[in-house]
Amino acid sequence: MTVNVLLFASYADVLGTNQFELELDSGATAGDVLGHVQSMPGARRLPQNPLLAVNERYARRDKVLEAGDAVAIIPPVAGG
């Protein structure tokens, strides 16, 4: 199945794109997407515990994905 991965802030900057399609096996989870992204070149410099959203709703890493889902990876944000 194919999902659309959306990257924000430092993830987009470091990885050089703000979105891409990813082919996954049936039963894959949002955590599987995160694992793939964290294995990409340069990703070691990125925050290890970003927020995940599936189809614009925050999701846990064990959320099972369906074909066509959009998975957003959102780094922690500090404010003041």
Secondary structure as the mmCIF struct_conf table of DSSP 4:
data_model
#
loop_
_struct_conf.conf_type_id
_struct_conf.id
_struct_conf.beg_label_comp_id
_struct_conf.beg_label_asym_id
_struct_conf.beg_label_seq_id
_struct_conf.end_label_comp_id
_struct_conf.end_label_asym_id
_struct_conf.end_label_seq_id
STRN STRN1 THR A 2 LEU A 7
TURN_TY1_P TURN_TY1_P1 ALA A 9 ALA A 9
HELX_RH_AL_P HELX_RH_AL_P1 SER A 10 LEU A 15
TURN_TY1_P TURN_TY1_P2 GLY A 16 GLY A 16
BEND BEND1 ASN A 18 ASN A 18
STRN STRN2 GLN A 19 GLU A 23
TURN_TY1_P TURN_TY1_P3 SER A 26 GLY A 27
STRN STRN3 THR A 29 THR A 29
HELX_RH_AL_P HELX_RH_AL_P2 ALA A 30 GLN A 38
TURN_TY1_P TURN_TY1_P4 SER A 39 SER A 39
BEND BEND2 MET A 40 MET A 40
TURN_TY1_P TURN_TY1_P5 PRO A 41 GLY A 42
HELX_RH_3T_P HELX_RH_3T_P1 ALA A 43 ARG A 45
BEND BEND3 LEU A 46 LEU A 46
BEND BEND4 GLN A 48 ASN A 49
STRN STRN4 LEU A 51 VAL A 54
TURN_TY1_P TURN_TY1_P6 ASN A 55 GLU A 56
STRN STRN5 ARG A 57 ALA A 59
TURN_TY1_P TURN_TY1_P7 ARG A 61 ASP A 62
HELX_LH_PP_P HELX_LH_PP_P1 LYS A 63 LYS A 63
STRN STRN6 VAL A 64 VAL A 64
HELX_LH_PP_P HELX_LH_PP_P2 LEU A 65 LEU A 65
TURN_TY1_P TURN_TY1_P8 ALA A 67 GLY A 68
STRN STRN7 ALA A 70 ILE A 74
#
